[in-house]
Amino acid sequence: GLSSVEETALAVEALAGVAEWSSGAATCRPSRVDGRDAVSASLILDARSAREAALKGATWLIEKVETGEWKQPSPIGFYFAKLWYYERLYPQIFTVAALSKVASTLTPQTNLSRG
């Protein structure tokens, strides 16, 4: 099925954190004498992939904010006696947290605005 705003926001925030950590770890790691360091290269590729995915997810979240869909909660699990649990503010809380993380860690070199 389709991802919810809550799920996407949590994934975007996590991906932004991975991109931030991976790029920092890759730049701080000493290279081998021969210049080939598979771990550093892997971290750089992981950081790039995580960054691209986080930015793609952030763009999707921005579209949901613009259309008002970010205010519609989705079922997120069972609560007590097998009742679906909705929290009205989760989509907004998670979206703000995710977009804040992306803005603070990934956007100095990226323009997220469309158009």
FENQUIGI-V581992 format. One record per backbone hydrogen bond with DSSP energy under -0.5 kcal/mol. NH is the residue of the N-H (numbers start at 0). CO is the residue of the C=O. Records with the same first field share a line. If there is no record, write none. Layout:
NH = CO, CO
This chain:
7 = 3
8 = 4
9 = 5
10 = 6
11 = 7
12 = 8
13 = 9
14 = 10
15 = 11
16 = 12
17 = 13
18 = 14
19 = 15
20 = 16
21 = 17
22 = 18
23 = 19
24 = 20
25 = 21
26 = 22
27 = 23
28 = 24
34 = 31
36 = 34
40 = 36
41 = 37
42 = 38
43 = 39
44 = 40
45 = 41
46 = 42
47 = 43
48 = 44
49 = 45
50 = 46
51 = 47
52 = 48
53 = 49
54 = 50
55 = 51
56 = 52
57 = 53
58 = 54
59 = 55
60 = 56
61 = 57
62 = 58
63 = 59
64 = 60
65 = 61
66 = 62
67 = 63, 64
68 = 63
69 = 63
70 = 67
71 = 68
72 = 70
75 = 84
78 = 82
81 = 79
82 = 78
84 = 76
85 = 83
87 = 85
89 = 86
90 = 86
92 = 88
93 = 89
94 = 90
95 = 91
96 = 92
97 = 93
98 = 94
99 = 95
100 = 96
101 = 97
102 = 98
103 = 99
104 = 100
105 = 101
106 = 101
108 = 105
109 = 106
111 = 109
